[in-house]
Amino acid sequence: MTTASSAQPVALERAYLLLNHGPTVLVSTAHGEERNVMAAAWAMPLDFSPPKMLVVVDKSTYTRELIERSGEFALCIPTRDQARATYVAGSETGRGTDKFAACGFATFAASRIGAPLIEGCLGWLECKVVPEPHNQQVYDLFIGEVVAAWAAPDAFSGNRWHFPQAGRRSIHYLAGGSFFATGEGFSVAEPQ
């Protein structure tokens, strides 16, 4: 058991690594004929009604440029089987190339936005940007109001996650190309 006397310090610039804020997501966007996808480890829910999500998208990215022009984006929740492609999506630029093709991502049309959704994922959130210019410029933080949400029924149904097989689990980015996958579920609720 760790006590105050045995706890080890963590460098403040690495403190973010201690907080698991949710699965890595693929952020897709499009404007006109242009489209792009990137991986983001910093995404999380913000509000219930209307539902809102937060995602950090750096100023230098092509995805950011397309989000600012279109006012929308999708968050796609990749699986362990998609981890390598997710890493590539987060490591390579989409300027001048079709990153969906480069990563091997097949797509399908969203229902309420122009950004494509990525096949094989566990879930999809279609979002419209809630303009917050200060947060966007200073913190690279985008708020998206969820206008449609979808889930793969083998992994999410009855408002609950259930991961049927190892390759169909959400992934969480650690650093340096390392991920971990969601583990076995357990319950502490009293039996009914």
N, C-alpha and C positions, 0 to 999 in steps of 0.2 A: 504494500500500500504506500502510495506517495504521500509524503507529509510536507509541510512548509520547509523543513530543513533539508529534504531531499529533492525538492523541485529544482529544475535546471533553468537558467535564464534563456530566453529566446531573443535574438536580435530584433529590434523593433521593425526593421525593414522586412522581416520575415514573419512577423506576427500574424499576418493574414493567413498563413498556412495552417494555423491552429483551428480556424473556424471553417467547418464544412458547411457551406451556405447553399448547397444544392448540386444537382448534377451539371456536368458540362453540357452546354447546348450548342447547337449549330444555328447561327443567325443568318437567315437568308433574306434577301431584299432584291428589289428590281425597280427600274425606272425606264419606261419605254422598252427598248430592245436590250438594254443592259441589265445584267443580273450578277449577283455575287453571293458567296457564302463564306463565313468565317466561324471559327470555334470561339466560344467565350466561356470562361470558367466563372466569371462574376455576373451571375444572373440570379434573381430571387423574386418571390412574390412580394407585393407591396400592399395590396388592398383587396377586400372581398367584393364590394359592390359599389360602383362597377369594378370588376376585377382588373387589377393593374399589375404589371411586372416591371422590374428594373433590370437593365443590362448596361454594362460598361463597354463602350465602343470607342477605341482610340481615334483621335483626330486624323491620324495619318493613313487610316485604312480606306480602301475603296468601298467597303461595306458602309462605312460612316457617310461617305459622299452620297451614296445611293439612298440611304435612309433619310438624309437631310433633304434630298430632292423629291423623294416619293412620300415622305411622311408616314411610312409604314415598314414593318418587318415581321418576320415569323421566327419563333423560337421552336426548334425541332430537337427532341430529346433522343440522342443517338444511343445505340446499344454497345455492349462490349464488342460484338462482332464488327462494329463500325469504328472502333477506337483508332486504328491506324489511319483511316481516311480522315477522321476527325482531327488527328494530330497534324496531318498534312494541310487540312483546311485552315488550321490555326497558325501554320508556319510559313505558308506561301502567299504571295500577293495574287489578287485576282485581276489586277490591271493588265489588260492585253491578252488575257487567256480566259477560257471557260473553266473556272475552278470546279464546277459541278462535274464536268467530264474528267478533269484531271484527277479528281478524288474518286471517281467511279460512282457518283451519286445519281441515281435515277430520281426524277421529280414528278410531281403531279400538281395540278392547279389548286390553289387555295380557294375557299368559298367567298371570302369577303375582301381580300386584298390581292395585289398583283404579284407579291413575292411567291416563288415556288416553294412547295413543301417537299421534303426529302423522304423517299420511300424507305421502308424498313425501320423507321424510328419507332419509339414507344409512344410518343405523343407530339402534338403540334398545337401551338398557340399563335393565332393570327392577331397581330397587334397594330393599332394606330397610335402614332406618336402623340403624347400629351406634351405640347410645347412648354419647355422650361429652359429658355435660352441660357440663363446663368449656370444651371447645373450641367447642361450639355457642353458649354464652352469651358468652364472651369474644371469640372470633374469628369467629363466624358460620359456622364450618366444620362441614360435615356429612360423615360417612363413610357410604357406602352399600355394603352387600354386594350384588354383582350376583347376582340369582337367575335371570335369563334374559337372553339377548342375541340380537339379531337384526340382520341386515344386508341391504341391497338388493344382490342378486347382480350388478347391472351395475357396482357401485362397489367391492364387497368380496367376494372369493371366494378359496378356497385360502389363507386366512389372510393375504391381501395386499390392499392398496388398489390400485385401478386406476380412474382417473377418466376415463370415456369421452368426456365432452363438458364444455365450459366451465360450463354451467348446473348440472351435477351434481357440483360440487366442494365440499368443506367450506369454511366461511368462518371468518375470524379477525377479531375486533373490535380496532380500533386505538384509536379515541376519536372523540368528536364526530360520530357517525354514519358513520364511515369503517371499511370492512372491506377485507380482501384475501382472495382465494380461493386455495386450494391450487394450485400451479403444476404444470408438467410434471414427471413423475418421471424419475429417472436412476439409473444403477447404477454403482458403482465396483468391483463384484465381477469377478473374472477370468472371461472367457468359458469356457463349458463345452463 
